[in-house]
């Protein structure tokens, strides 16, 4: 069989791709207007993990599941770890939550009240304890903190308090663990956000130490932002800790990654590869952060990891040698054409064959539809309280 696209040459790199799925993607979600229920939604953390294991079994791409505390509270995390491992997946990033308590209305790690700040710090200590039990490497911190009106808050004071709180948390993480600080340019605060951009996150984590990193959520930028430039810069600085992959049309839409702009996902993965983020010794973590409001959740996650895999494969097909020559020669359109040629390559047949060679279904989406699993969980999960983000 001929290989005109050069796919065979990229398989060793492609095999390194692993995408962590979020436990909350399997629960009910919606908008600020309505959280929608759907048949078969998990009623326990264990059922979430069971669904995530199906995604990994069909795609070979999703070997770990991120947890969110307190959404995923259980009595025994050691037992939960064993349960996940028996299903063929690991427990991954632990995400903190300081945005749903009344005490945090005016801030958590940045609050003027030391008692409230300590409550938020103690919550992160609890998350670190969970990490020890689950074997997790990363503590991810996203803060819904800021202000709505000019003059409402002391911007400088909030940054100082944030730095102090993060330093206290950072001191508690283990030698083999990392603190990953996520940023978001607006919402739910509208005048200012305490960690609105990669520069603020970078400044805060650099002050903490080498085991503090930046998390880049692809939906957390202003319209028109060149996200791949940020990816390049953080890789160049050695501070890109993780991705939260999703897609957006207007704001933080949390749609299936690659749905709105597959070319953007391709460009991001091109910079990941250029910067060594897919190398064998890379510590960059790839994760989904999506909510399936109206579509079925498990096939939504399958579609998502396949989209990342497809755009990664296309990005790996960029002729880097020819590109460098064109760039150095100032061949503007020639260089652009090399990018477009790789992006336009249909890698789906090659990926289907690649999966079959590894004992995976050629079409994971079709395999799931034919497996009967959706019908099974809709029948077996009747009754009880479905899990959701609220």
N, C-alpha and C positions, 0 to 999 in steps of 0.2 A: 504494500500500500504506500503510495507516495504521500509526501507531507509538504505540500507547496507553501503552507503558512509558516513552517518552522516550529510547529507546536511541540514536537518531540523534544526540542532543545530546551524547553522551558518547564518541563514537568517536574524536575527536581526542585525548582524554586516554588512552583505552584503547590507542591505537596506540603510546604511549610505553612500554608495559610490555614489558620484556625480562627474561628469567629465565635466569641462568647455570646450566648443568648441571654436575655434578661428574664428573670422569673415573672416580672410584672406583665410581660407581653402576653402571657397565657391567661391572665385574669381579665375581668371585665374592665373596660375603660370607655372613655367618651370625650366630651368637651366640657367646658365650664357650664354648659346648659343641661347636659344629660349624660349619665353613665348608662350604657346599654348592656343588658344581659343577653346571653346566648346559651343555647343548649350545649351541655358538655363542658362548661367552664369548670375549672378545678375548684374544689372546696377546701383544699389543704395544700400546704407547701409540697408535700409528697406527690400530689397529683400534678402540680406544675412541673416538677422535675421529671415525672414519668412522660409528660408531653414533650418536654425538651429532649429527652432521650430518643424519642421517635424521630425528631428532626435530625439528630446526629446519626442515628442508625440508617436513615435513608440518604443522607448527603455526605457523611464522613467529614463534615466541616465544622461541627459545633460541639466540641468535646467538653465544654464547661458551661455552667449556669451561674449568672450573677444573682446575688440575693440583695434584698432591700430591707433594711431594719427600720421600723418595726413591722413592716408589711409581712415579713417572712419569719416572724418569731416562732420558735419551737422550744420545747423544754430541753432537748438533748441534741446539740449540733454534731456531736461525735457520731451519734446514731444516724443523723441525717446524712452525714458524709458517707457513712457505710452504705446507706440506702442508695445514694446517688452512684457510688462506685459500682454497686451491684448491677446497676442499669447501664453502666458503661460511660458515665460522665463524671466530671469533677465539679466541686463547688468553687466558684471563682471569686470575682470582685465582690467586696462587701460595700454596699452603698448606704451612707448615713441619711437620716431624715430629720432636719430641723426646720421644717416649713409647714407643719400641720398642727402644732400645738398653739393654743391661745397665747402662751407666754412669749412666743416668737413673732408676734404681730409687728413689732418694731425692731426686730433683729434677734439673732441668736448669738453667734460668735462675735458679733459687733455691738451687742446691746450695751446701753449705758449702765444697766443694772448688773453688778458683778454676780449676783445670785442667778440671774437668767443665763449669763455667759457660762457659769460653772455647770448649770444644768445641761447646756449644749455640749460642753467639753466632756461631761460624764457620759453623755450618750455616745460620743465617739470612743470613749474608753470601753464602753459596752460592745461596740462594734469590733474593736480590736480583740476583745476576749472571744468574740465569735470567730474572728479570723484564726486565732490560735487553734480553735476546735475544728474548724473546717479545712485548715491547711491553706487558706487563701493568702495571696501575696499582696493584693492591692486594697487599700481603703480609699474609696472615692468620695470626695466631698463636693457637693453642689449646694450653694447657698442662695436662697430666695430672698436676699437681703438688700435693702436700699431705701430710697425715700420717694415720695410722690410729689413733693412741693419744694421749691427753692427756699432755703432757710430752715427747713424742717429738721435737718440733721447736720452735724459737724462732719464733713466729708473726711477731713484729715484725721479726726479722732477715731472715726470708724475704721480707717485703715490701720491705725496704730493698735486698736483693740483686736482687730482681725489677726494681725501679725503675732500678737501675744498669745491669742487663743490657739492659733495653728501651731506655734512653737511648743505649747504645752502638750498638744496632741501628738506632735511629731516625736517628742521625747519618749512617748509610750510605745511606739511601734517597734517591732522586732528588727533585728539586723538583716533579715531576709525579706522584710516587708517594705512597702512603699506607700506614701501618701500621694494621692493624685487629685489635684485641684481643678475642678471644671469651671468654665466661665460661660456667661450668657449675657448678651448685651442689653436685654430688657425683659420685663415680665417675671414676677408680678409687680416689681417696682418700676415706675415709669419715668420719674425724673432722673434718678441715678441708681445704678446697681453697684454693689460693693466689689464684685468681680465681673466686670462687664466685657473683658477682652483678654486675648492671649498675653498681652504685655503686662497687665495687672497680675494675672495668674503667674506668669513667669517671674515677675519681681518678688512675689510672695514666696514661691517655692525655692528660688535661688537662695533666699535668706535663711531657709530652713536647713538645707543640706542636700547631699547628692542623692538621697533616696526620696526626694520630693519631686514630683513631675507634674506636667500639665496634661489635662484631658481636653481633647478637642471634640466637641459635639458638632456634627456637620449642619445642624439646624439652628445653631446659636449665634448667627451672624447677621449683620445688617444686609439688606438687599444689595447685590453688586459686589460684595466682598470677595476677594480672590482667596479662597480657602486654601488652594494648593500652595500659594505663596507662604501662608502661615505654616502649613505642613513642612515645607522646605526649611523655613527658618527655625522651627522647633527641633527638627532633626539635626540641623546644622549646629544648634546650640546644645544638643544632647539632652533635651528636656521634654521630648514628646513621649509621654507615658502611655497614653491610650487614646483610642477613638471611641466615640459613640456615633455609630452610623445610623442615619435616617435620611429622610428627604422632606423638602419643604417647598411650597409655592409662595407663601407670604410671610410666615413667622416660624415659630417652633411647632411645625405641623406634625412632626413625629410619624410621617408616612413611610411606606416601604422604601428602603434605600435604593436610589437609582430610578425611582418612579418619575420624578419631576425632571431630572437632568442627568441622564446616564453619561453624557460626555463629561460632566463635572466629576462624577465618580471615577471615570477613567483618568482624568487629569490628576485627581488626588492620588490614585494608586500609582500613577507614573512618577510622582514626586516621592512617594513612599519607597518605591523601588530604587530610584536614583539616590535617595538618601540613606539606603541601607536598612530601611525599616522592615524588609522581608528577608534579610540575611539570616543565616543560621544562628548567629549570636545576638540577634536583635531582641530587645526587651519590650518593644512596642506591642501593646495589646489591642486587638481588634474586637469590638463589641457592638452589638445592636442596642439601640435605645429607641424603641418604637412602641406604639400602642395601636392595636387592631380594633378600631371602633365599630366597623360595620362588616369587615371581612372575617372569615374563619381564621382563628389564631394560629393553629399549627401550620396550615399551608401558607399563611402570611409569613411565618418565620422561615419556612423552606424557601419560598420565593426570594426572601431577602438575602439569605446566605448564598443562594445561587447567583443573584445579581452581583454580589461582591466578587465571587469567584470568577464570573464571566469577565467583568471589567479588569480584574487583576490579570487574567490570562491575556487580554488584549494589550494591557500596558506592558506586560513582559515581552510582547512581540515587537515593541518599538526597536528599530534598528539603531542601536545606540552609537555604533561606530559611524554610520552614515550621517546620523543626526549631528554628531560632534563636528564632522567635516563641514556640513552645511552651515552650522552655527559659526564656526571659525571663518568660513569663507564669506559670511554675510549673505548667504543665500536664503532670504526671508521666506519665499514661497516654497522653496525646496525643503526647508526644515519643517515648515507647517505641513507639507504634504506627507512627510514621513510619519508625523503624528496621526494625520487623518487616515493614512493607509492602515496603521495598526488598529485604530478605533473602528474602522469599517470592516475589519476581518471578522467573518462569522465563525466563532470558535465553538458554537454549540454542538455541532456533530463530533468534533474532536473531544469535547468535554464529556459527551455521552459515552463515547468509546473508552475514554480514560476511566470513567466511573465503572463501566462494566469490567474492565481489566482488574479492578480492585474489589470486585464482588458487590458493587453497589448498583442500584437500578439506574438504567440509562436516563430515565425521566423520573426524578424523585417526586415531582408533583403528581404525575400519573400514578405512580406506585402508591402514594398516600391515598389518592382518591379510590383506588381499587383495593386497598388493604382492609377496609371496613372499620378502621380504628375510629373514625369520626362517628359512625353510627353506634359503635360500641360504647364510647364515652357518653354519648347523648342518652343512651339507654341506662347505663350503669350509674350515672351521676345525677339521677333525679333525687330531689330532696336535698336538705342541707342548705348551707349558706354559701353562695358563690363568692369567691374572692374578687376583690377589686381594689383599685388604688385609693379608695376613700373609705 
